[in-house]
Amino acid sequence: MWKDLFTKKKKYASIPSEQMRHEVPEGIMTKCPKCKKIMYTKELIKNLRVCMSCGYHHTMPSRERINSLLDEGSFHEYDADMISVNPLQFPGYMEKLEEDRRKSNLNEAVITGEGTLNGHPLVIAVMDSAFRMGSMGSVVGEKITRAIEKAGERHVPFLIFTASGGARMQEGVLSLMQMAKTSAALKRFSDEGGLIISVMTHPTTGGVSASFASLGDYNFAEPGALIGFAGRRVIEQTVREELPEDFQTAEFLLKHGQLDAVIHRHDLKDTLTTVLDIHHRGGEHGWWQN
């Protein structure tokens, strides 16, 4: 069953020539950072931002991911207007936040809310690297914690997609505190029988990888995702050894037992639906595991 559950599917679309890139406005085409092929951006988006040539998983904006997974019209967002302040009076921080809000059309690095996935109710949190590289500040931790608590109140599963450069340095220890806060919320939720599904996308690093990203009942990842705590250079300088070429990739972690599966984006919705089918037990509190 598990072999069938994680079977990859291939989709294809036309790939324009290198010459055509110079004949169309900026943004019409996208160059794959892995195979260097040029493709129409619209076709890439239609293909869930997976390269039609080599299968490379491009960064997927949070709202696109939500729309690709949840049933149409079912999503209700939580805490949409919650924004960061500057508790440590870090120079230039507010200006950077404002710039990111303008560029990304997001108020923070995570979107949370509730909806249904093929009819299954759940609470979802999706991080977005377009806002401060998905860094975890006080608002990110608060929104995720509230989402976990809401899942507990509603007796539904909690699904999180992580993408982060780690803790947000402009908020210092207040950012690091979010590791403990979110982890404690997940522990309470789990103790009550709640189902936690974590999907790590590129990149999931630092304090996020060391806290809520790795605490799922199921820990999945997308192909090629960078997942780790400290950077490669820091580790090599510390242990004074050269690390394997695929170190800190999703495939490396799967091989060493730190992930349950690496799932192609085209297969993700079906896989999540199957997991939800397995755990749903019917009745008013059918999602609790105990």
WOWO-V738466 format. One line per field, one symbol per residue. ss: DSSP state (H for helix, E for strand, - for the rest). psi: psi as a letter, one per 40 degrees, with the letter a starting at -180 (. if undefined). burial: I if it has 16 or more other C-alpha atoms within 10 Angstrom, else O. A space follows every 10 residues. Layout:
ss: ???
psi: ???
burial: ???
This chain:
ss: -HHHH----- --------HH HHH-----EE E------EEE HHHHHH---E ------E--- -HHHHHHHH- -----EEE-- ---------- --HHHHHHHH HHHH-----E EEEEEEE--E EEEEEEE--- -HHH-E-HHH HHHHHHHHHH HHHH--EEEE EEEE--E-HH HHHHHHHHHH HHHHHHHHHH H----EEEEE EEEEEHHHH- -HHH---EEE E----EEE-- -HHHHHHHH- --------EH HHHHH----- EE--HHHHHH HHHHHHHHH- ----------
psi: dddddfhiih iiiihiiddd deeiihedih hhedeeihih ddddddfffh hedeehhihh iddddddedi iheehhiifd ehiiagdefh hedddddddd dddefidiei hiaiaihfeh iihihhihee hffeihaddd dddddddddd dddefiihhh hihieaihde ebdddddddd dddddddddd deeihhhhhh ihihiaddde bddefidhhi iihehhhici idddddddef ihiideheid dddddeeeid ihhiddeddd ddddddddeh eiidfeehd.
burial: OOOOIIOOOO OOOOIOOOOO IOOOOOOOII OIOOOOIIII OOIIOOIIII IIIOIIIIII OIOOIIOIII IOOOIOOIOO OOOIOOOOOO OOIOOOIOOI IOOIOIIIII IIIIIIIIOI IIIIIIIIII IIIIIIIIII IIIIIIIIII IIOOIIIIII IIIIIIIIOI IOOIIIOIIO IIIOIIOOII OOIIIIIIII IIIIIIIIII IIIIIIOIII IIIIIIIIIO OOOOOOOOOO OOOOOOOIII IIIIOOOOIO IIIIIIOIII IIOOOIOOOI OOOOOOIIOO
